[in-house]
Amino acid sequence: MDSKAFGTRIQLYRVRGKMTQKELAEKIGVSDKTISKWECGNSIPDISYLEALCNSLDISVNELLS
């Protein structure tokens, strides 16, 4: 999986939901720096965060991964 494209999708859905990185981070229990790393494509979320991430973004796992 292309980490930059994945990060762009996270950012797109976060912005659509009118959330800051800090707000999203608080919802899923990570730091805002972690969200930034994901969105910049420097890392990708561990699978254990996918469900909480998708719930917070109000999307399905399929939407995030496709």
Number of C-alpha atoms within 10 A of each C-alpha: 7 8 17 17 14 21 22 15 18 22 21 14 18 20 13 10 13 12 15 14 18 15 16 21 19 13 13 17 12 13 14 16 12 17 24 18 16 21 24 18 16 12 16 18 16 7 9 8 12 16 14 16 23 18 13 19 22 13 13 13 14 8 11 16 12 7
